[in-house]
Amino acid sequence: MKVLATLLTLFMMTTAFAEPNESMSYTQTVRGRIIDAQTQVPLIGAAIQIYNGDFTRGTISDSQGYFEMDQVPIGRVTVLTSYLGYFPRKFDNVPLTTGKELVIQVQMEQQVIKTEEIEIVAKKDKTRANNKMATVSARQFTVEESQRYAGARNDVSRMATNYAGVSAANDAVNDIVIRGNSPLGLLWQLEGIPIPNPNHFGGMGATGGPVSMLNNNVLANSDFMTSAFPAEYGNATSGVFDLKMRNGNYNKHEFMGQVGFNGFEFGAEGPISRENKSSYLINYRYSTLGLMADLGYDVGTGTAIPYYQDLNFKINLPTKKAGTFEVFGLGGYSKIEFMNSEKDEEDDSESFYEDDWMDIKSEGETVATGASHTYIFSPKTHYKATLAYTHIGNRNSLDSIGENNNLQDWRELSFTRDNLIGQAYLNHKFNPKHNLKIGARFMNISYKLVDSLWNETRSHFETLNDEDGSTQQLESYIHWQYRPNDKIEFNTGLHYQHLTLDNQIAIEPRLAFKWRPFQNQTLNIGYGLHSQRQPMYMYFNRTVLNDGSYVQPNLNLDFSKSHHFVVGYDWN
């Protein structure tokens, strides 16, 4: 009791001394870069204004589009950017704290018509995605939204359930159902490459799990699309998460550490070369319950302790003449065991889970890493090429529990998939009215699939899957955007997809129209044909016949296909 009283007294004294002086004002630095949304060319002399209560200050971007403003009072600030001939951008309620500088990158869209005199009224259009070719059912989300929205739990998937037409499959995992479509139809992209399921404890072919590997401390503003997506997105039938990682602080080394329900977390970022504005960013997290269990504490989950850890990183290397090089990555490992044979039968508090007639051991890992090169040939043309490697593995062992807790092997499952990806796109902006983007992706898919099940009648294991091989998937697309004026926009395109495993081909037209009769109202109409290959294990599933032989009925399985018709009216 004396110890508790002493600690309480020390805490109160510390709190009292920590109270800020009313005359003391805390400030921080805001820095970033302004670029053209389509050409990626830096905008020289763009105006940046920052508001925070009575505080107002402005600056302009330099010859490389960079800007910096120090002595900005902390709190929630508003950032307004404007540039002659471009639509202004406004970011409201951006958190600015004493412990970390605010680094932002702003992409601005060019106007088609510029009158001699115009009144600029900047409003934050959250219905407009980062990808300016995404016209319908697409919106940009901020990292703050994944922290602020009810039930989001710092998870972008759970955050998305706050949007119209999106619901959660169940509360235990973050799988999402978009307009009634299966969660399997969701595409995850990181820095432009398709990645495996970025969630801990997720199964092969799944798109969700109980805990996300994506750390919102390293994410930048990203896009979420729910239907009729642009031609550059393929192999998806329900929705797209197009995620971007932010660059690290290119001027100051910063370190962070935090503890929460999701884990113990440590991060670092800073400049590699201040002269070239190159930077690094890294973040590591370890399971809170796993660490507490390792220290000997009862975490209240019975025999099932969720162990997981993940790592996110990005290195940004701009050069003066050779373009910009980037290296990025995401990795995670998870493990959990439901050892029902070891629980106390007389203690009901350990009966948390179903399937208490078996022991379940499950582990898995996900890796996605790549390197990209972006080069601006001219103020109108740029390209980006990416080489990447992704891996996902799942291993499950199920043992049935007999009399006297005797264990019998019941099912053994091990699925792994490794992808080598090469992709590139070329974007050319003819003028403010016409923009053309073409791209291609080649993916070599290696797989090893083992699945066996105990047959009690025949007293032997039946092999449901036993394959070790590879196949290839080719995708290409062309997308044309036409804006006759600032109120009307057409987006048309074609996506091509070919899977060599069973020689399936899909040609998918995309079409979208947007009309803005008033500044705060928009009519959207879109259509798209979308296709998706099946999870690899589905192609090789075996059906065992009565004589013990088997057949594989899915070897020529076609793509899943979906027609998307969308009409929307936005009033902001």
C-alpha angles and dihedrals in degrees: 000000000000090000091052092049092049093050091048091051092049091049092052091048091049091049091050093051090045094058106116120241110250089228091053116095122197118210139180140189125259118199137160148124136273119214140165109267095224106030098032088223114150115250111230118213097010112163119240123191126184125198129191114163107299091351117103127167137157141200140166134238121255131232091289095044095256124136136180134193123180133188093045112157113245122248133074109333135191118226118200122186126187136174132178110268095012134098110256119244126216128190116192130199096009107172115238116186136181094242099058139034118235113241117182136172116209124200114200127198121224120238120236096213125031116189123205092251125024136162111230115215109177119206129172105248104201089174089069115085127216087249102074091201091063103095107162134042092359131118140169119241129196130222089244091062091061087056099040106040117096112263094004095120091194088299122126092207093055090043090056091062087075089068124091114269095017124106137169120255089217138328096256096066136028098237109137131211113214114200091331096308123134116266086236089073093068120110120211116202127181118190089343099308125107110246134193122255104309095206134099118246092016120145128235109283093015123120099204146042143172096276128031122230090204109100111209090208088075100037124101126205106303141181133255120193127188105185147351092026122186122279095262091070118078143156093051134100106181113031149328134235105198102189128192128194117219123235120251123252105285095199109039137035111237132183131192140184131182141166124215143144090280095055153285105301135196128180142175136185138166148124125312090186120003090197094058094034090237117157148175131221127187135167131181129189134186128194114269094210092045093054093045090050090050088055090056101259123139103239095189100244098110114225093341113089113178107223117185141145134181141187130205125185144163133185118196118197114178118182133196098239110005099059128240126316122198134185118192139167150174127197136170141172128194136180135178135168127200101200101183091163089066100048124105107258091204093053110078091186089078094055097093101136145050122243090054089161092076144047114236125198117184134173136160146163139207128201130182121169135154150156126228138189124204120190129181109213094182139341087278104039135055138154137202127202125188135189115193145169125207132182136182127181134179128184124183131177121189123188123185117227116230134179116322088014092289109166126223123190105246109166137003120190132177122169125174131171128185123190128194109197133192120178141158141175136195122209123194124182107200092185137320089290102049130048127169127194126182128177147159138202130199119195127186108201118201118187140182115189125182123170127158132171130198113244107208094193094055095030095228141091118269116211110229095173134008113159135142117178148089142252138183135239124197125194131178135167146180124206128187124190122196124186113178089182140347093277101051129055133176124194120186132168150146129231123199124197130181129180113194094198092082098000095249118166130193127188111192125191119206127195132173136172130192128189124183108195091172133020093254100036130072134180115207128190123178145167132187140167109216130189134188134188118229126252107279096245091060092065093057103038111137127220110207115219127213093261091055096256122116143215131208106217096175101061092108096040113156127222118277106248134200134181113216120202115178135181118176139170119199123197114181 
